[in-house]
Amino acid sequence: MLILTRKKDEAIRLGEDIRIVLVQIKGGQVRLGIECPSHMRVLREELYEAVRKENLNAVSTDPLQLKALPQRQLMPPKTP
C-alpha cells in the first residue's frame, strides 16, 4: 500500500485519467473529490462489497429456484 500525505486542495493522480483531490478536512473525516472518465464506476467500499455479495448470491442460486421465477418478455411481440 502506498501512503501519501496531502493538504487541503492537493491532488493525487492515478495514470492519465484519474485525479483525487482532498477537498475538506473536518474532525476525523476527509472529503475527497474524484475526477475520472464517466465510464468508470466509483463506489464506496461498503457498497462495493454489498454489490459483490449480491452478485455471488445470484450466481449461486439453485437452478430450480430460477425456473420458478415468472418469465418476463424483454421485447414486445411483433405485430403482423
C-alpha positions in Angstrom: 0.0 0.0 0.0 1.3 3.4 -0.9 0.6 6.1 1.8 0.7 9.7 0.8 0.3 12.9 2.8 -1.8 15.6 1.3 -3.1 19.0 2.4 -6.4 20.6 1.5 -6.8 21.2 -2.2 -3.8 19.0 -3.1 -4.3 16.1 -5.5 -3.1 12.7 -6.4 -3.0 11.3 -10.0 -3.7 7.7 -11.0 -2.5 7.4 -14.5 -3.6 9.9 -17.1 -7.4 9.9 -16.4 -7.9 9.8 -12.6 -7.4 12.7 -10.2 -8.2 12.5 -6.5 -8.4 15.9 -4.6 -8.5 16.4 -0.9 -11.5 18.8 -0.7 -12.0 19.2 3.1 -10.6 18.1 6.4 -13.1 18.2 9.3 -12.5 16.4 12.6 -11.7 12.8 11.9 -13.1 12.9 8.3 -11.8 14.0 5.0 -13.8 14.7 1.8 -12.3 13.5 -1.4 -13.2 14.7 -4.9 -12.7 12.1 -7.7 -12.3 13.1 -11.3 -12.4 10.1 -13.7 -13.9 9.1 -17.1 -17.6 8.7 -16.9 -17.5 5.0 -17.9 -15.6 4.2 -14.7 -17.6 3.2 -11.7 -16.6 4.8 -8.3 -18.2 3.1 -5.3 -17.6 3.4 -1.5 -16.0 0.2 -0.2 -19.1 -0.9 1.8 -21.4 -0.5 -1.3 -18.9 -2.4 -3.5 -18.9 -5.3 -1.0 -22.7 -5.3 -0.8 -23.0 -5.5 -4.7 -20.3 -8.2 -4.8 -22.1 -10.3 -2.3 -25.4 -9.9 -4.1 -23.8 -10.9 -7.4 -22.3 -14.0 -5.7 -25.7 -14.9 -4.3 -27.3 -14.5 -7.7 -24.8 -16.8 -9.4 -25.1 -19.5 -6.7 -28.9 -19.6 -6.8 -30.4 -23.0 -7.2 -31.4 -23.5 -10.9 -34.8 -24.9 -9.7 -35.5 -21.6 -7.9 -34.7 -19.7 -11.1 -37.3 -21.8 -13.1 -39.9 -20.8 -10.5 -39.5 -17.1 -11.3 -42.0 -15.7 -13.7 -40.8 -15.2 -17.2 -40.7 -11.7 -18.4 -40.8 -10.7 -22.1 -37.9 -8.5 -22.9 -39.3 -7.2 -26.2 -43.0 -6.7 -27.1 -44.3 -9.3 -29.6 -44.1 -8.3 -33.2 -47.5 -7.3 -34.7 -48.3 -8.5 -38.2 
